């Protein structure tokens, strides 16, 4: 009489079902987590013409395309068709390091506030550029991010932003759910305005 094999081999269908169950659970968790986060508010209105010009990056959340960047600037120019021409400049590794430039365009997607834009450096890919805080008096500083909370930039019209305003923008980013503890403060040259 042959002995019965007491150890059963798992069925291939069982692995598939388990993987599907785990995948569904992870997807449900991520969806629920996203739903718990409130919608990202923007400023009520942006005067696009006043927003144009040169901005210095004060700080940013880490991004692959800005790795090792110092002395970062962004220059915005309004084009006749209403789109915005962008020229980003990065000095690699140090303030006077090799220069890398990236050209792109942006388009306003929320005409009511002008605070939500889509930016493209490589067509057809676009990223969110939402203006979350802004110096309405002189347009001297801004906080910009995306609704997924992965990108955040503190911008200033001068290479260095007064510590009070910088701290206010960081606090605003924290309040909006951005991981501000990961901010990289961008090195900028010292000028006569400092």
PyMOL commands that set and color helices and strands:
alter all, ss='L'
color gray80, all
select helices_A, chain A and resi 12-36+48-51+64-66+163-175+180-182
alter helices_A, ss='H'
color red, helices_A
select strands_A, chain A and resi 53-60+69-78+84-92+99-108+116-122+125-134+141-145+152-156+184-185
alter strands_A, ss='S'
color yellow, strands_A
deselect
rebuild
show_as cartoon
